[in-house]
Amino acid sequence: MRDRDAQRYGVPLIISEFGACTSSQNCMNEINSVVDACDEYLSSWAYWQFKTYMDITTSAGDTSEGFYEKNGTL
């Protein structure tokens, strides 16, 4: 985390656009480690995608990279 730079310059720290992966265990581990680090350093965060929007730039194909699955479950 670059919290020291944020402190030095007196600006808030936000981690944005991380994740963007499917519901695999490896991806869940990645998301949890980033969120846990943000919590530890009191940093704000924003996950890459709230729900699927059929983004053609993704590598996930037709699977969701968001918090919600296609059937609406979290």
N, C-alpha and C positions, 0 to 999 in steps of 0.2 A: 504494500500500500504506500502511496505517496503522501501520507498524512503529514509528514514533516514539511513538505513543500506547501501544502494547504495552510498549515499553521504559520509558516514563515511569511507567506504572502497575505495572510489574513482573509482567506477565501474559503467558502464551503467546499467540501469534497463530495463529488457524486460519481458513482460508477454507473455507466450507462451502456446499454446495448450488449450485455453479456448473455451467454446461454445460446439461444437459437439452436437447440438440439431436441431430439425426440425424447420419449419417456423411458429410455434405457437406464439401467442402474448407473452406468458411467456418467451419463448426463446429470442424473439426480445428484451424484456425488460432486460434480463440478459446480452445479448451482448452489448446493448447500455450503460448499467451501467458500465460494465468493460471498454469499449472504452472511455467513458466520464471520468472515473477516470484516465485512462492512459493519456489522453489529459491534464487533470488538473495537473498531476505530471510530465508531459513531458517524459513519459515512452514509449518505443517502445512496439509494440504488434504484435502477429501473431495469426490469427484465426486457429482453429484446422484443418480445412480441406478446401482447395480451391474449389474443386468440388468432386462429388461422385466418388469413385473408387471401389464400391461394397465391402466395408470393412466388413469382417465377424466378427470383434470384436465390432461392434457398436450395440447399443440398439435401433437404429432407424429403424430396419428392412430394407425394400427396399426403404425407403425415403431418400432424400438427406440431409446431414448435412453440406454441403458446401455452398458457396456463390451462386452457380448456381443450378437451378432446372434441372430436367432431360431434359426439352425441351430447355435448353440453356438460359432461362431468368435469370436475376440477382435477 
